[in-house]
Amino acid sequence: MEPSATELKQKIKEMEQLKRKVEPLSDEVVTFDAWFHRRKDGIPSRHMKEILSADFSSRGLKGTATMEQFDKALVLYGVKLK
C-alpha cells in the first residue's frame, strides 16, 4: 500500500525540520539570506528580515559572515534563538 498524500507531506515536513537542525561548521561563510533561512524558525516572527538585515549591516556584517557572527549579531540586536 502506498502512502497517502497527507503522509508524504508530513514526512517531507519532518525531513525539512531535521535539515534545519543540522548546524554547519562555525567557520562556514554564508550570506544573510542563507543564515536567515536556517534560523527563521528560531526567530520570533515579529522581527522582520529586512530590519535584521539593516541592523546587521550597521554592525559591519554586510553580505556574508559566519553563522556564529550572525548569531552574535542577533543577540546584540536583542533576540535569543528559541
mmCIF file of the N, C-alpha and C atoms, coordinates in Angstrom:
data_MODEL
# 
_entry.id   MODEL 
# 
loop_
_atom_site.group_PDB 
_atom_site.id 
_atom_site.type_symbol 
_atom_site.label_atom_id 
_atom_site.label_alt_id 
_atom_site.label_comp_id 
_atom_site.label_asym_id 
_atom_site.label_entity_id 
_atom_site.label_seq_id 
_atom_site.pdbx_PDB_ins_code 
_atom_site.Cartn_x 
_atom_site.Cartn_y 
_atom_site.Cartn_z 
_atom_site.occupancy 
_atom_site.B_iso_or_equiv 
_atom_site.pdbx_formal_charge 
_atom_site.auth_seq_id 
_atom_site.auth_comp_id 
_atom_site.auth_asym_id 
_atom_site.auth_atom_id 
_atom_site.pdbx_PDB_model_num 
ATOM 1   N N  . MET A 1 1  ? 0.841  -1.181 0.000  1.00 0.00 ? 1  MET A N  1 
ATOM 2   C CA . MET A 1 1  ? 0.000  0.000  0.000  1.00 0.00 ? 1  MET A CA 1 
ATOM 3   C C  . MET A 1 1  ? 0.889  1.249  0.000  1.00 0.00 ? 1  MET A C  1 
ATOM 4   N N  . GLU A 1 2  ? 0.610  2.162  -0.888 1.00 0.00 ? 2  GLU A N  1 
ATOM 5   C CA . GLU A 1 2  ? 1.388  3.383  -0.999 1.00 0.00 ? 2  GLU A CA 1 
ATOM 6   C C  . GLU A 1 2  ? 0.913  4.402  0.034  1.00 0.00 ? 2  GLU A C  1 
ATOM 7   N N  . PRO A 1 3  ? 1.859  5.252  0.528  1.00 0.00 ? 3  PRO A N  1 
ATOM 8   C CA . PRO A 1 3  ? 1.452  6.271  1.499  1.00 0.00 ? 3  PRO A CA 1 
ATOM 9   C C  . PRO A 1 3  ? 0.555  7.322  0.848  1.00 0.00 ? 3  PRO A C  1 
ATOM 10  N N  . SER A 1 4  ? -0.311 7.898  1.660  1.00 0.00 ? 4  SER A N  1 
ATOM 11  C CA . SER A 1 4  ? -1.220 8.926  1.152  1.00 0.00 ? 4  SER A CA 1 
ATOM 12  C C  . SER A 1 4  ? -0.472 10.247 0.982  1.00 0.00 ? 4  SER A C  1 
ATOM 13  N N  . ALA A 1 5  ? -1.105 11.180 0.309  1.00 0.00 ? 5  ALA A N  1 
ATOM 14  C CA . ALA A 1 5  ? -0.503 12.492 0.091  1.00 0.00 ? 5  ALA A CA 1 
ATOM 15  C C  . ALA A 1 5  ? -0.247 13.197 1.418  1.00 0.00 ? 5  ALA A C  1 
ATOM 16  N N  . THR A 1 6  ? -1.163 13.040 2.361  1.00 0.00 ? 6  THR A N  1 
ATOM 17  C CA . THR A 1 6  ? -1.011 13.662 3.673  1.00 0.00 ? 6  THR A CA 1 
ATOM 18  C C  . THR A 1 6  ? 0.202  13.096 4.397  1.00 0.00 ? 6  THR A C  1 
ATOM 19  N N  . GLU A 1 7  ? 0.379  11.778 4.314  1.00 0.00 ? 7  GLU A N  1 
ATOM 20  C CA . GLU A 1 7  ? 1.532  11.145 4.963  1.00 0.00 ? 7  GLU A CA 1 
ATOM 21  C C  . GLU A 1 7  ? 2.840  11.598 4.324  1.00 0.00 ? 7  GLU A C  1 
ATOM 22  N N  . LEU A 1 8  ? 2.840  11.732 3.002  1.00 0.00 ? 8  LEU A N  1 
ATOM 23  C CA . LEU A 1 8  ? 4.034  12.200 2.306  1.00 0.00 ? 8  LEU A CA 1 
ATOM 24  C C  . LEU A 1 8  ? 4.366  13.641 2.692  1.00 0.00 ? 8  LEU A C  1 
ATOM 25  N N  . LYS A 1 9  ? 3.357  14.492 2.771  1.00 0.00 ? 9  LYS A N  1 
ATOM 26  C CA . LYS A 1 9  ? 3.582  15.882 3.175  1.00 0.00 ? 9  LYS A CA 1 
ATOM 27  C C  . LYS A 1 9  ? 4.149  15.954 4.581  1.00 0.00 ? 9  LYS A C  1 
ATOM 28  N N  . GLN A 1 10 ? 3.635  15.135 5.478  1.00 0.00 ? 10 GLN A N  1 
ATOM 29  C CA . GLN A 1 10 ? 4.123  15.101 6.855  1.00 0.00 ? 10 GLN A CA 1 
ATOM 30  C C  . GLN A 1 10 ? 5.581  14.645 6.892  1.00 0.00 ? 10 GLN A C  1 
ATOM 31  N N  . LYS A 1 11 ? 5.912  13.632 6.105  1.00 0.00 ? 11 LYS A N  1 
ATOM 32  C CA . LYS A 1 11 ? 7.280  13.112 6.056  1.00 0.00 ? 11 LYS A CA 1 
ATOM 33  C C  . LYS A 1 11 ? 8.232  14.178 5.524  1.00 0.00 ? 11 LYS A C  1 
ATOM 34  N N  . ILE A 1 12 ? 7.828  14.908 4.485  1.00 0.00 ? 12 ILE A N  1 
ATOM 35  C CA . ILE A 1 12 ? 8.646  15.988 3.931  1.00 0.00 ? 12 ILE A CA 1 
ATOM 36  C C  . ILE A 1 12 ? 8.867  17.076 4.970  1.00 0.00 ? 12 ILE A C  1 
ATOM 37  N N  . LYS A 1 13 ? 7.820  17.436 5.695  1.00 0.00 ? 13 LYS A N  1 
ATOM 38  C CA . LYS A 1 13 ? 7.931  18.457 6.730  1.00 0.00 ? 13 LYS A CA 1 
ATOM 39  C C  . LYS A 1 13 ? 8.910  18.021 7.818  1.00 0.00 ? 13 LYS A C  1 
ATOM 40  N N  . GLU A 1 14 ? 8.844  16.766 8.234  1.00 0.00 ? 14 GLU A N  1 
ATOM 41  C CA . GLU A 1 14 ? 9.765  16.241 9.246  1.00 0.00 ? 14 GLU A CA 1 
ATOM 42  C C  . GLU A 1 14 ? 11.206 16.286 8.745  1.00 0.00 ? 14 GLU A C  1 
ATOM 43  N N  . MET A 1 15 ? 11.420 15.943 7.487  1.00 0.00 ? 15 MET A N  1 
ATOM 44  C CA . MET A 1 15 ? 12.767 15.957 6.917  1.00 0.00 ? 15 MET A CA 1 
ATOM 45  C C  . MET A 1 15 ? 13.314 17.379 6.845  1.00 0.00 ? 15 MET A C  1 
ATOM 46  N N  . GLU A 1 16 ? 12.459 18.335 6.502  1.00 0.00 ? 16 GLU A N  1 
ATOM 47  C CA . GLU A 1 16 ? 12.888 19.733 6.457  1.00 0.00 ? 16 GLU A CA 1 
ATOM 48  C C  . GLU A 1 16 ? 13.277 20.225 7.844  1.00 0.00 ? 16 GLU A C  1 
ATOM 49  N N  . GLN A 1 17 ? 12.523 19.842 8.856  1.00 0.00 ? 17 GLN A N  1 
ATOM 50  C CA . GLN A 1 17 ? 12.847 20.238 10.227 1.00 0.00 ? 17 GLN A CA 1 
ATOM 51  C C  . GLN A 1 17 ? 14.188 19.671 10.655 1.00 0.00 ? 17 GLN A C  1 
ATOM 52  N N  . LEU A 1 18 ? 14.443 18.418 10.329 1.00 0.00 ? 18 LEU A N  1 
ATOM 53  C CA . LEU A 1 18 ? 15.729 17.807 10.658 1.00 0.00 ? 18 LEU A CA 1 
ATOM 54  C C  . LEU A 1 18 ? 16.866 18.511 9.933  1.00 0.00 ? 18 LEU A C  1 
ATOM 55  N N  . LYS A 1 19 ? 16.634 18.882 8.699  1.00 0.00 ? 19 LYS A N  1 
ATOM 56  C CA . LYS A 1 19 ? 17.651 19.567 7.908  1.00 0.00 ? 19 LYS A CA 1 
ATOM 57  C C  . LYS A 1 19 ? 18.012 20.911 8.556  1.00 0.00 ? 19 LYS A C  1 
ATOM 58  N N  . ARG A 1 20 ? 17.029 21.624 9.070  1.00 0.00 ? 20 ARG A N  1 
ATOM 59  C CA . ARG A 1 20 ? 17.275 22.926 9.693  1.00 0.00 ? 20 ARG A CA 1 
ATOM 60  C C  . ARG A 1 20 ? 18.027 22.802 11.008 1.00 0.00 ? 20 ARG A C  1 
ATOM 61  N N  . LYS A 1 21 ? 17.885 21.659 11.690 1.00 0.00 ? 21 LYS A N  1 
ATOM 62  C CA . LYS A 1 21 ? 18.538 21.483 12.979 1.00 0.00 ? 21 LYS A CA 1 
ATOM 63  C C  . LYS A 1 21 ? 20.027 21.174 12.836 1.00 0.00 ? 21 LYS A C  1 
ATOM 64  N N  . VAL A 1 22 ? 20.468 20.763 11.650 1.00 0.00 ? 22 VAL A N  1 
ATOM 65  C CA . VAL A 1 22 ? 21.869 20.443 11.433 1.00 0.00 ? 22 VAL A CA 1 
ATOM 66  C C  . VAL A 1 22 ? 22.664 21.737 11.379 1.00 0.00 ? 22 VAL A C  1 
ATOM 67  N N  . GLU A 1 23 ? 23.655 21.840 12.229 1.00 0.00 ? 23 GLU A N  1 
ATOM 68  C CA . GLU A 1 23 ? 24.472 23.048 12.288 1.00 0.00 ? 23 GLU A CA 1 
ATOM 69  C C  . GLU A 1 23 ? 25.663 22.937 11.336 1.00 0.00 ? 23 GLU A C  1 
ATOM 70  N N  . PRO A 1 24 ? 25.922 23.961 10.550 1.00 0.00 ? 24 PRO A N  1 
ATOM 71  C CA . PRO A 1 24 ? 27.117 23.950 9.718  1.00 0.00 ? 24 PRO A CA 1 
ATOM 72  C C  . PRO A 1 24 ? 28.352 24.230 10.571 1.00 0.00 ? 24 PRO A C  1 
ATOM 73  N N  . LEU A 1 25 ? 29.501 24.059 9.990  1.00 0.00 ? 25 LEU A N  1 
ATOM 74  C CA . LEU A 1 25 ? 30.725 24.401 10.704 1.00 0.00 ? 25 LEU A CA 1 
ATOM 75  C C  . LEU A 1 25 ? 30.700 25.878 11.051 1.00 0.00 ? 25 LEU A C  1 
ATOM 76  N N  . SER A 1 26 ? 31.236 26.234 12.217 1.00 0.00 ? 26 SER A N  1 
ATOM 77  C CA . SER A 1 26 ? 31.154 27.624 12.667 1.00 0.00 ? 26 SER A CA 1 
ATOM 78  C C  . SER A 1 26 ? 31.954 28.572 11.782 1.00 0.00 ? 26 SER A C  1 
ATOM 79  N N  . ASP A 1 27 ? 32.948 28.058 11.052 1.00 0.00 ? 27 ASP A N  1 
ATOM 80  C CA . ASP A 1 27 ? 33.739 28.936 10.192 1.00 0.00 ? 27 ASP A CA 1 
ATOM 81  C C  . ASP A 1 27 ? 33.223 28.978 8.753  1.00 0.00 ? 27 ASP A C  1 
ATOM 82  N N  . GLU A 1 28 ? 32.072 28.353 8.509  1.00 0.00 ? 28 GLU A N  1 
ATOM 83  C CA . GLU A 1 28 ? 31.465 28.390 7.183  1.00 0.00 ? 28 GLU A CA 1 
ATOM 84  C C  . GLU A 1 28 ? 30.895 29.779 6.929  1.00 0.00 ? 28 GLU A C  1 
ATOM 85  N N  . VAL A 1 29 ? 31.284 30.379 5.831  1.00 0.00 ? 29 VAL A N  1 
ATOM 86  C CA . VAL A 1 29 ? 30.792 31.709 5.477  1.00 0.00 ? 29 VAL A CA 1 
ATOM 87  C C  . VAL A 1 29 ? 29.512 31.550 4.665  1.00 0.00 ? 29 VAL A C  1 
ATOM 88  N N  . VAL A 1 30 ? 28.470 32.255 5.094  1.00 0.00 ? 30 VAL A N  1 
ATOM 89  C CA . VAL A 1 30 ? 27.166 32.189 4.437  1.00 0.00 ? 30 VAL A CA 1 
ATOM 90  C C  . VAL A 1 30 ? 26.649 33.599 4.198  1.00 0.00 ? 30 VAL A C  1 
ATOM 91  N N  . THR A 1 31 ? 25.669 33.715 3.320  1.00 0.00 ? 31 THR A N  1 
ATOM 92  C CA . THR A 1 31 ? 25.024 35.006 3.098  1.00 0.00 ? 31 THR A CA 1 
ATOM 93  C C  . THR A 1 31 ? 23.984 35.233 4.193  1.00 0.00 ? 31 THR A C  1 
ATOM 94  N N  . PHE A 1 32 ? 23.539 36.472 4.326  1.00 0.00 ? 32 PHE A N  1 
ATOM 95  C CA . PHE A 1 32 ? 22.497 36.767 5.300  1.00 0.00 ? 32 PHE A CA 1 
ATOM 96  C C  . PHE A 1 32 ? 21.243 35.973 4.991  1.00 0.00 ? 32 PHE A C  1 
ATOM 97  N N  . ASP A 1 33 ? 20.877 35.885 3.704  1.00 0.00 ? 33 ASP A N  1 
ATOM 98  C CA . ASP A 1 33 ? 19.663 35.152 3.322  1.00 0.00 ? 33 ASP A CA 1 
ATOM 99  C C  . ASP A 1 33 ? 19.745 33.679 3.721  1.00 0.00 ? 33 ASP A C  1 
ATOM 100 N N  . ALA A 1 34 ? 20.907 33.068 3.514  1.00 0.00 ? 34 ALA A N  1 
ATOM 101 C CA . ALA A 1 34 ? 21.076 31.663 3.893  1.00 0.00 ? 34 ALA A CA 1 
ATOM 102 C C  . ALA A 1 34 ? 20.993 31.501 5.405  1.00 0.00 ? 34 ALA A C  1 
ATOM 103 N N  . TRP A 1 35 ? 21.631 32.412 6.131  1.00 0.00 ? 35 TRP A N  1 
ATOM 104 C CA . TRP A 1 35 ? 21.575 32.361 7.599  1.00 0.00 ? 35 TRP A CA 1 
ATOM 105 C C  . TRP A 1 35 ? 20.131 32.511 8.074  1.00 0.00 ? 35 TRP A C  1 
ATOM 106 N N  . PHE A 1 36 ? 19.412 33.491 7.526  1.00 0.00 ? 36 PHE A N  1 
ATOM 107 C CA . PHE A 1 36 ? 18.038 33.734 7.951  1.00 0.00 ? 36 PHE A CA 1 
ATOM 108 C C  . PHE A 1 36 ? 17.150 32.526 7.656  1.00 0.00 ? 36 PHE A C  1 
ATOM 109 N N  . HIS A 1 37 ? 17.357 31.918 6.490  1.00 0.00 ? 37 HIS A N  1 
ATOM 110 C CA . HIS A 1 37 ? 16.546 30.742 6.142  1.00 0.00 ? 37 HIS A CA 1 
ATOM 111 C C  . HIS A 1 37 ? 16.769 29.608 7.145  1.00 0.00 ? 37 HIS A C  1 
ATOM 112 N N  . ARG A 1 38 ? 18.009 29.432 7.565  1.00 0.00 ? 38 ARG A N  1 
ATOM 113 C CA . ARG A 1 38 ? 18.318 28.362 8.527  1.00 0.00 ? 38 ARG A CA 1 
ATOM 114 C C  . ARG A 1 38 ? 17.801 28.670 9.927  1.00 0.00 ? 38 ARG A C  1 
ATOM 115 N N  . ARG A 1 39 ? 17.703 29.935 10.277 1.00 0.00 ? 39 ARG A N  1 
ATOM 116 C CA . ARG A 1 39 ? 17.336 30.323 11.635 1.00 0.00 ? 39 ARG A CA 1 
ATOM 117 C C  . ARG A 1 39 ? 15.908 30.826 11.783 1.00 0.00 ? 39 ARG A C  1 
ATOM 118 N N  . LYS A 1 40 ? 15.171 30.944 10.691 1.00 0.00 ? 40 LYS A N  1 
ATOM 119 C CA . LYS A 1 40 ? 13.864 31.601 10.744 1.00 0.00 ? 40 LYS A CA 1 
ATOM 120 C C  . LYS A 1 40 ? 12.882 30.948 11.713 1.00 0.00 ? 40 LYS A C  1 
ATOM 121 N N  . ASP A 1 41 ? 12.988 29.654 11.929 1.00 0.00 ? 41 ASP A N  1 
ATOM 122 C CA . ASP A 1 41 ? 12.077 29.006 12.869 1.00 0.00 ? 41 ASP A CA 1 
ATOM 123 C C  . ASP A 1 41 ? 12.389 29.370 14.319 1.00 0.00 ? 41 ASP A C  1 
ATOM 124 N N  . GLY A 1 42 ? 13.614 29.807 14.579 1.00 0.00 ? 42 GLY A N  1 
ATOM 125 C CA . GLY A 1 42 ? 14.004 30.164 15.939 1.00 0.00 ? 42 GLY A CA 1 
ATOM 126 C C  . GLY A 1 42 ? 13.891 31.643 16.246 1.00 0.00 ? 42 GLY A C  1 
ATOM 127 N N  . ILE A 1 43 ? 13.547 32.448 15.250 1.00 0.00 ? 43 ILE A N  1 
ATOM 128 C CA . ILE A 1 43 ? 13.423 33.899 15.431 1.00 0.00 ? 43 ILE A CA 1 
ATOM 129 C C  . ILE A 1 43 ? 11.939 34.248 15.487 1.00 0.00 ? 43 ILE A C  1 
ATOM 130 N N  . PRO A 1 44 ? 11.496 34.945 16.531 1.00 0.00 ? 44 PRO A N  1 
ATOM 131 C CA . PRO A 1 44 ? 10.082 35.335 16.607 1.00 0.00 ? 44 PRO A CA 1 
ATOM 132 C C  . PRO A 1 44 ? 9.656  36.095 15.341 1.00 0.00 ? 44 PRO A C  1 
ATOM 133 N N  . SER A 1 45 ? 8.467  35.828 14.868 1.00 0.00 ? 45 SER A N  1 
ATOM 134 C CA . SER A 1 45 ? 8.004  36.367 13.584 1.00 0.00 ? 45 SER A CA 1 
ATOM 135 C C  . SER A 1 45 ? 7.883  37.888 13.551 1.00 0.00 ? 45 SER A C  1 
ATOM 136 N N  . ARG A 1 46 ? 7.804  38.518 14.702 1.00 0.00 ? 46 ARG A N  1 
ATOM 137 C CA . ARG A 1 46 ? 7.668  39.985 14.702 1.00 0.00 ? 46 ARG A CA 1 
ATOM 138 C C  . ARG A 1 46 ? 8.961  40.690 14.295 1.00 0.00 ? 46 ARG A C  1 
ATOM 139 N N  . HIS A 1 47 ? 10.088 39.960 14.272 1.00 0.00 ? 47 HIS A N  1 
ATOM 140 C CA . HIS A 1 47 ? 11.368 40.535 13.851 1.00 0.00 ? 47 HIS A CA 1 
ATOM 141 C C  . HIS A 1 47 ? 11.528 40.298 12.354 1.00 0.00 ? 47 HIS A C  1 
ATOM 142 N N  . MET A 1 48 ? 11.322 41.367 11.583 1.00 0.00 ? 48 MET A N  1 
ATOM 143 C CA . MET A 1 48 ? 11.300 41.240 10.140 1.00 0.00 ? 48 MET A CA 1 
ATOM 144 C C  . MET A 1 48 ? 12.709 41.101 9.571  1.00 0.00 ? 48 MET A C  1 
ATOM 145 N N  . LYS A 1 49 ? 12.798 40.315 8.527  1.00 0.00 ? 49 LYS A N  1 
ATOM 146 C CA . LYS A 1 49 ? 14.071 40.023 7.872  1.00 0.00 ? 49 LYS A CA 1 
ATOM 147 C C  . LYS A 1 49 ? 14.788 41.292 7.428  1.00 0.00 ? 49 LYS A C  1 
ATOM 148 N N  . GLU A 1 50 ? 14.067 42.239 6.854  1.00 0.00 ? 50 GLU A N  1 
ATOM 149 C CA . GLU A 1 50 ? 14.670 43.450 6.320  1.00 0.00 ? 50 GLU A CA 1 
ATOM 150 C C  . GLU A 1 50 ? 15.270 44.311 7.437  1.00 0.00 ? 50 GLU A C  1 
ATOM 151 N N  . ILE A 1 51 ? 14.598 44.369 8.568  1.00 0.00 ? 51 ILE A N  1 
ATOM 152 C CA . ILE A 1 51 ? 15.092 45.165 9.689  1.00 0.00 ? 51 ILE A CA 1 
ATOM 153 C C  . ILE A 1 51 ? 16.341 44.511 10.280 1.00 0.00 ? 51 ILE A C  1 
ATOM 154 N N  . LEU A 1 52 ? 16.316 43.188 10.419 1.00 0.00 ? 52 LEU A N  1 
ATOM 155 C CA . LEU A 1 52 ? 17.503 42.484 10.902 1.00 0.00 ? 52 LEU A CA 1 
ATOM 156 C C  . LEU A 1 52 ? 18.681 42.702 9.956  1.00 0.00 ? 52 LEU A C  1 
ATOM 157 N N  . SER A 1 53 ? 18.425 42.618 8.660  1.00 0.00 ? 53 SER A N  1 
ATOM 158 C CA . SER A 1 53 ? 19.479 42.826 7.671  1.00 0.00 ? 53 SER A CA 1 
ATOM 159 C C  . SER A 1 53 ? 20.090 44.219 7.795  1.00 0.00 ? 53 SER A C  1 
ATOM 160 N N  . ALA A 1 54 ? 19.247 45.231 7.940  1.00 0.00 ? 54 ALA A N  1 
ATOM 161 C CA . ALA A 1 54 ? 19.738 46.601 8.092  1.00 0.00 ? 54 ALA A CA 1 
ATOM 162 C C  . ALA A 1 54 ? 20.541 46.760 9.381  1.00 0.00 ? 54 ALA A C  1 
ATOM 163 N N  . ASP A 1 55 ? 20.078 46.174 10.468 1.00 0.00 ? 55 ASP A N  1 
ATOM 164 C CA . ASP A 1 55 ? 20.807 46.251 11.732 1.00 0.00 ? 55 ASP A CA 1 
ATOM 165 C C  . ASP A 1 55 ? 22.156 45.555 11.627 1.00 0.00 ? 55 ASP A C  1 
ATOM 166 N N  . PHE A 1 56 ? 22.175 44.390 11.016 1.00 0.00 ? 56 PHE A N  1 
ATOM 167 C CA . PHE A 1 56 ? 23.437 43.656 10.873 1.00 0.00 ? 56 PHE A CA 1 
ATOM 168 C C  . PHE A 1 56 ? 24.414 44.436 10.003 1.00 0.00 ? 56 PHE A C  1 
ATOM 169 N N  . SER A 1 57 ? 23.904 45.073 8.947  1.00 0.00 ? 57 SER A N  1 
ATOM 170 C CA . SER A 1 57 ? 24.769 45.885 8.082  1.00 0.00 ? 57 SER A CA 1 
ATOM 171 C C  . SER A 1 57 ? 25.393 47.032 8.861  1.00 0.00 ? 57 SER A C  1 
ATOM 172 N N  . SER A 1 58 ? 24.617 47.646 9.740  1.00 0.00 ? 58 SER A N  1 
ATOM 173 C CA . SER A 1 58 ? 25.152 48.750 10.542 1.00 0.00 ? 58 SER A CA 1 
ATOM 174 C C  . SER A 1 58 ? 26.194 48.259 11.545 1.00 0.00 ? 58 SER A C  1 
ATOM 175 N N  . ARG A 1 59 ? 26.173 46.981 11.864 1.00 0.00 ? 59 ARG A N  1 
ATOM 176 C CA . ARG A 1 59 ? 27.165 46.386 12.770 1.00 0.00 ? 59 ARG A CA 1 
ATOM 177 C C  . ARG A 1 59 ? 28.375 45.843 12.015 1.00 0.00 ? 59 ARG A C  1 
ATOM 178 N N  . GLY A 1 60 ? 28.408 46.062 10.710 1.00 0.00 ? 60 GLY A N  1 
ATOM 179 C CA . GLY A 1 60 ? 29.551 45.651 9.906  1.00 0.00 ? 60 GLY A CA 1 
ATOM 180 C C  . GLY A 1 60 ? 29.417 44.294 9.245  1.00 0.00 ? 60 GLY A C  1 
ATOM 181 N N  . LEU A 1 61 ? 28.265 43.655 9.348  1.00 0.00 ? 61 LEU A N  1 
ATOM 182 C CA . LEU A 1 61 ? 28.050 42.356 8.710  1.00 0.00 ? 61 LEU A CA 1 
ATOM 183 C C  . LEU A 1 61 ? 27.311 42.576 7.398  1.00 0.00 ? 61 LEU A C  1 
ATOM 184 N N  . LYS A 1 62 ? 28.035 42.981 6.385  1.00 0.00 ? 62 LYS A N  1 
ATOM 185 C CA . LYS A 1 62 ? 27.414 43.255 5.089  1.00 0.00 ? 62 LYS A CA 1 
ATOM 186 C C  . LYS A 1 62 ? 27.655 42.079 4.160  1.00 0.00 ? 62 LYS A C  1 
ATOM 187 N N  . GLY A 1 63 ? 26.593 41.506 3.675  1.00 0.00 ? 63 GLY A N  1 
ATOM 188 C CA . GLY A 1 63 ? 26.710 40.438 2.690  1.00 0.00 ? 63 GLY A CA 1 
ATOM 189 C C  . GLY A 1 63 ? 26.925 39.068 3.278  1.00 0.00 ? 63 GLY A C  1 
ATOM 190 N N  . THR A 1 64 ? 28.152 38.756 3.657  1.00 0.00 ? 64 THR A N  1 
ATOM 191 C CA . THR A 1 64 ? 28.460 37.420 4.149  1.00 0.00 ? 64 THR A CA 1 
ATOM 192 C C  . THR A 1 64 ? 29.184 37.482 5.487  1.00 0.00 ? 64 THR A C  1 
ATOM 193 N N  . ALA A 1 65 ? 29.029 36.422 6.244  1.00 0.00 ? 65 ALA A N  1 
ATOM 194 C CA . ALA A 1 65 ? 29.709 36.256 7.537  1.00 0.00 ? 65 ALA A CA 1 
ATOM 195 C C  . ALA A 1 65 ? 29.535 34.798 7.946  1.00 0.00 ? 65 ALA A C  1 
ATOM 196 N N  . THR A 1 66 ? 30.111 34.429 9.064  1.00 0.00 ? 66 THR A N  1 
ATOM 197 C CA . THR A 1 66 ? 29.919 33.067 9.545  1.00 0.00 ? 66 THR A CA 1 
ATOM 198 C C  . THR A 1 66 ? 28.586 32.979 10.280 1.00 0.00 ? 66 THR A C  1 
ATOM 199 N N  . MET A 1 67 ? 28.097 31.771 10.440 1.00 0.00 ? 67 MET A N  1 
ATOM 200 C CA . MET A 1 67 ? 26.850 31.561 11.191 1.00 0.00 ? 67 MET A CA 1 
ATOM 201 C C  . MET A 1 67 ? 27.004 32.121 12.598 1.00 0.00 ? 67 MET A C  1 
ATOM 202 N N  . GLU A 1 68 ? 28.150 31.896 13.202 1.00 0.00 ? 68 GLU A N  1 
ATOM 203 C CA . GLU A 1 68 ? 28.396 32.366 14.566 1.00 0.00 ? 68 GLU A CA 1 
ATOM 204 C C  . GLU A 1 68 ? 28.342 33.892 14.651 1.00 0.00 ? 68 GLU A C  1 
ATOM 205 N N  . GLN A 1 69 ? 28.911 34.577 13.662 1.00 0.00 ? 69 GLN A N  1 
ATOM 206 C CA . GLN A 1 69 ? 28.874 36.040 13.658 1.00 0.00 ? 69 GLN A CA 1 
ATOM 207 C C  . GLN A 1 69 ? 27.442 36.555 13.536 1.00 0.00 ? 69 GLN A C  1 
ATOM 208 N N  . PHE A 1 70 ? 26.656 35.944 12.656 1.00 0.00 ? 70 PHE A N  1 
ATOM 209 C CA . PHE A 1 70 ? 25.259 36.347 12.528 1.00 0.00 ? 70 PHE A CA 1 
ATOM 210 C C  . PHE A 1 70 ? 24.485 36.061 13.822 1.00 0.00 ? 70 PHE A C  1 
ATOM 211 N N  . ASP A 1 71 ? 24.761 34.921 14.445 1.00 0.00 ? 71 ASP A N  1 
ATOM 212 C CA . ASP A 1 71 ? 24.084 34.588 15.707 1.00 0.00 ? 71 ASP A CA 1 
ATOM 213 C C  . ASP A 1 71 ? 24.426 35.598 16.797 1.00 0.00 ? 71 ASP A C  1 
ATOM 214 N N  . LYS A 1 72 ? 25.686 36.008 16.871 1.00 0.00 ? 72 LYS A N  1 
ATOM 215 C CA . LYS A 1 72 ? 26.100 37.009 17.870 1.00 0.00 ? 72 LYS A CA 1 
ATOM 216 C C  . LYS A 1 72 ? 25.446 38.356 17.590 1.00 0.00 ? 72 LYS A C  1 
ATOM 217 N N  . ALA A 1 73 ? 25.337 38.715 16.320 1.00 0.00 ? 73 ALA A N  1 
ATOM 218 C CA . ALA A 1 73 ? 24.673 39.969 15.963 1.00 0.00 ? 73 ALA A CA 1 
ATOM 219 C C  . ALA A 1 73 ? 23.197 39.924 16.351 1.00 0.00 ? 73 ALA A C  1 
ATOM 220 N N  . LEU A 1 74 ? 22.594 38.770 16.238 1.00 0.00 ? 74 LEU A N  1 
ATOM 221 C CA . LEU A 1 74 ? 21.188 38.624 16.629 1.00 0.00 ? 74 LEU A CA 1 
ATOM 222 C C  . LEU A 1 74 ? 21.031 38.852 18.134 1.00 0.00 ? 74 LEU A C  1 
ATOM 223 N N  . VAL A 1 75 ? 21.959 38.331 18.921 1.00 0.00 ? 75 VAL A N  1 
ATOM 224 C CA . VAL A 1 75 ? 21.923 38.542 20.371 1.00 0.00 ? 75 VAL A CA 1 
ATOM 225 C C  . VAL A 1 75 ? 22.124 40.026 20.681 1.00 0.00 ? 75 VAL A C  1 
ATOM 226 N N  . LEU A 1 76 ? 23.049 40.691 19.983 1.00 0.00 ? 76 LEU A N  1 
ATOM 227 C CA . LEU A 1 76 ? 23.254 42.130 20.189 1.00 0.00 ? 76 LEU A CA 1 
ATOM 228 C C  . LEU A 1 76 ? 22.015 42.932 19.811 1.00 0.00 ? 76 LEU A C  1 
ATOM 229 N N  . TYR A 1 77 ? 21.257 42.429 18.837 1.00 0.00 ? 77 TYR A N  1 
ATOM 230 C CA . TYR A 1 77 ? 20.008 43.059 18.430 1.00 0.00 ? 77 TYR A CA 1 
ATOM 231 C C  . TYR A 1 77 ? 18.951 42.902 19.524 1.00 0.00 ? 77 TYR A C  1 
ATOM 232 N N  . GLY A 1 78 ? 19.136 41.887 20.384 1.00 0.00 ? 78 GLY A N  1 
ATOM 233 C CA . GLY A 1 78 ? 18.221 41.685 21.495 1.00 0.00 ? 78 GLY A CA 1 
ATOM 234 C C  . GLY A 1 78 ? 17.304 40.493 21.356 1.00 0.00 ? 78 GLY A C  1 
ATOM 235 N N  . VAL A 1 79 ? 17.631 39.587 20.451 1.00 0.00 ? 79 VAL A N  1 
ATOM 236 C CA . VAL A 1 79 ? 16.802 38.404 20.222 1.00 0.00 ? 79 VAL A CA 1 
ATOM 237 C C  . VAL A 1 79 ? 17.621 37.158 20.518 1.00 0.00 ? 79 VAL A C  1 
ATOM 238 N N  . LYS A 1 80 ? 17.032 36.265 21.270 1.00 0.00 ? 80 LYS A N  1 
ATOM 239 C CA . LYS A 1 80 ? 17.660 34.967 21.516 1.00 0.00 ? 80 LYS A CA 1 
ATOM 240 C C  . LYS A 1 80 ? 16.909 33.927 20.695 1.00 0.00 ? 80 LYS A C  1 
ATOM 241 N N  . LEU A 1 81 ? 17.653 33.036 20.063 1.00 0.00 ? 81 LEU A N  1 
ATOM 242 C CA . LEU A 1 81 ? 17.019 31.970 19.296 1.00 0.00 ? 81 LEU A CA 1 
ATOM 243 C C  . LEU A 1 81 ? 16.223 31.067 20.209 1.00 0.00 ? 81 LEU A C  1 
ATOM 244 N N  . LYS A 1 82 ? 15.082 30.601 19.728 1.00 0.00 ? 82 LYS A N  1 
ATOM 245 C CA . LYS A 1 82 ? 14.222 29.702 20.505 1.00 0.00 ? 82 LYS A CA 1 
ATOM 246 C C  . LYS A 1 82 ? 14.907 28.362 20.659 1.00 0.00 ? 82 LYS A C  1 
# 
